[in-house]
Amino acid sequence: MPPKSKKPKPKLSTQQQQELREAFELFDVDGSGVIDEHELKLAFKQLGFEARKNDIQKMIKIADEDNDGALNFAEFCDLMAPNLREKNTIPEANQGFDLIAGRAAKHGVEGAKNDGKIRYEDLKQIAKEMLAFNGEDLSEEDIKAMLKEADQGESDEVQGDGVVERDEFITVVRKAGLID
């Protein structure tokens, strides 16, 4: 088999390397130091993805530089690195908040407010857009649960006012590990 083309390897932060190491060790079910086709398929299944055998084979073939039919840690990192992303910054989280807050009013939903807060109607509008875009359907219960989860102050005390203010949104995004 001809040698694989050498692409520049992405630079990974120490945290990303640690996260990939943990994932690698989890997926390397038999502790052999490599992830074979069966283990990679199992990993995808555990993550809730159905990957066909030929898709798994293609992934391994792409990253398997030593052509042994399995992925060692370095090859696993090469495969996964393009899918990793640095954490968002506070300004990016604020942009996310601004995209959601008042979204329903901006789309002409009757009775919706554009007052710099995220309301039920805004989340319902996002759910409607998600359904149209990718077929993902959020139930009324899901939307209410998201609102309740986010409707809190810095001290985790639920405010219960039915709206998510900017500081509450930043707190939720931080707890989710999306920003530092």
C-alpha positions in Angstrom: 0.0 0.0 0.0 1.4 3.4 -0.9 2.4 5.7 2.0 -0.3 8.1 3.2 0.1 11.8 2.3 1.5 13.8 5.2 -0.9 16.4 6.3 0.1 19.0 8.9 -0.9 17.6 12.3 -3.2 19.9 14.2 -1.9 21.3 17.4 -3.8 20.1 20.5 -3.9 21.8 23.8 -2.9 19.9 26.9 -6.6 19.7 27.9 -7.6 18.3 24.4 -4.8 15.7 24.6 -6.1 14.6 28.0 -9.7 14.4 26.8 -8.6 12.4 23.8 -6.4 10.1 26.0 -9.5 9.4 28.3 -11.6 8.7 25.2 -9.0 6.5 23.7 -8.6 4.5 26.9 -12.4 4.1 27.2 -12.7 2.9 23.5 -9.7 0.5 23.8 -11.9 -2.0 25.5 -9.3 -4.8 25.6 -6.4 -2.6 26.7 -4.3 -3.5 23.8 -3.1 0.1 23.1 -4.9 0.3 19.8 -8.6 0.7 18.8 -9.6 -1.9 16.2 -12.6 -1.9 13.9 -14.9 -3.7 16.5 -14.0 -1.3 19.3 -14.5 1.8 17.1 -17.9 0.6 16.0 -18.8 -0.1 19.7 -17.7 3.3 20.7 -19.9 5.0 18.1 -22.8 2.8 19.2 -22.3 3.8 22.8 -22.3 7.5 21.8 -25.6 6.9 20.1 -24.4 6.8 16.5 -25.0 4.1 14.0 -21.9 3.7 11.9 -21.8 1.1 9.1 -19.0 -1.3 8.9 -17.6 0.3 5.7 -17.7 3.8 7.4 -15.7 2.5 10.3 -13.2 0.8 7.9 -12.9 4.1 6.0 -12.1 6.0 9.2 -9.5 3.6 10.2 -8.0 3.6 6.7 -7.7 7.4 6.7 -5.8 7.6 10.0 -4.0 4.2 10.1 -0.5 5.4 9.1 1.3 2.1 10.0 -1.3 0.1 8.1 -1.9 -2.4 10.9 -5.7 -2.1 10.7 -6.1 -0.4 14.1 -5.6 3.1 15.5 -2.9 3.8 18.1 -3.2 6.9 20.2 -1.4 9.2 17.8 -3.5 8.0 14.9 -6.7 8.4 17.0 -5.7 12.0 17.8 -5.1 12.6 14.1 -8.6 11.3 13.3 -10.3 13.2 16.1 -8.4 16.5 16.2 -10.3 18.1 13.3 -13.5 17.6 15.2 -12.2 19.3 18.4 -12.8 22.9 19.0 -11.3 25.3 21.5 -13.8 26.5 24.2 -15.8 29.5 23.4 -15.1 32.9 24.9 -17.4 35.1 26.9 -18.0 37.3 23.9 -19.0 34.3 21.8 -21.4 33.2 24.6 -22.8 36.7 24.6 -23.3 36.5 20.8 -25.2 33.2 21.4 -27.4 34.9 24.0 -28.1 37.8 21.6 -29.1 35.3 18.9 -31.6 33.6 21.1 -33.0 36.5 23.2 -36.0 38.1 21.5 -35.8 35.6 18.6 -39.5 34.9 18.6 -40.4 38.7 18.5 -37.9 39.1 15.6 -39.8 36.4 13.8 -43.2 38.0 14.4 -44.5 35.6 17.0 -47.6 37.3 18.5 -47.1 38.4 22.2 -43.3 37.7 22.1 -41.0 40.3 23.7 -37.7 41.5 22.5 -36.4 42.8 25.9 -32.9 41.3 26.1 -34.1 38.2 27.9 -34.6 34.6 26.8 -38.2 33.6 27.1 -40.2 30.4 26.5 -41.3 31.8 23.1 -37.7 32.3 22.1 -36.8 28.7 22.9 -40.0 27.5 21.1 -38.9 29.5 18.0 -35.5 27.8 18.1 -37.1 24.4 18.4 -39.3 25.2 15.4 -36.2 26.2 13.4 -34.3 23.1 14.5 -37.3 20.9 13.3 -37.3 22.6 9.9 -33.5 22.5 9.6 -32.6 19.0 10.7 -35.8 17.3 11.8 -34.9 17.4 15.5 -38.0 17.9 17.5 -38.0 19.4 21.0 -41.0 18.7 23.1 -42.8 21.3 25.2 -41.4 19.4 28.3 -37.8 19.7 26.9 -38.2 23.5 26.3 -39.6 24.0 29.8 -36.8 22.0 31.3 -34.2 24.0 29.5 -35.8 27.2 30.6 -36.0 26.0 34.2 -32.4 24.8 34.2 -31.2 28.2 33.0 -33.5 30.3 35.1 -31.0 30.8 38.0 -28.6 33.3 39.4 -24.9 33.1 40.1 -25.6 31.2 43.4 -27.6 28.4 41.6 -30.8 29.6 43.4 -33.7 29.3 41.0 -35.2 32.7 40.4 -38.3 31.2 38.8 -39.2 34.4 36.9 -39.6 32.4 33.7 -36.9 34.3 31.8 -33.1 33.7 31.3 -31.0 36.8 31.7 -27.5 37.2 30.3 -25.7 36.3 33.6 -27.9 33.1 33.9 -27.1 32.1 30.3 -23.3 32.6 30.9 -23.6 30.5 34.1 -25.2 27.6 32.2 -22.7 27.8 29.4 -19.9 27.8 31.9 -21.3 24.8 33.8 -21.7 22.9 30.5 -17.9 23.4 30.0 -18.3 25.5 26.9 -16.4 28.5 28.3 -13.9 28.8 31.1 
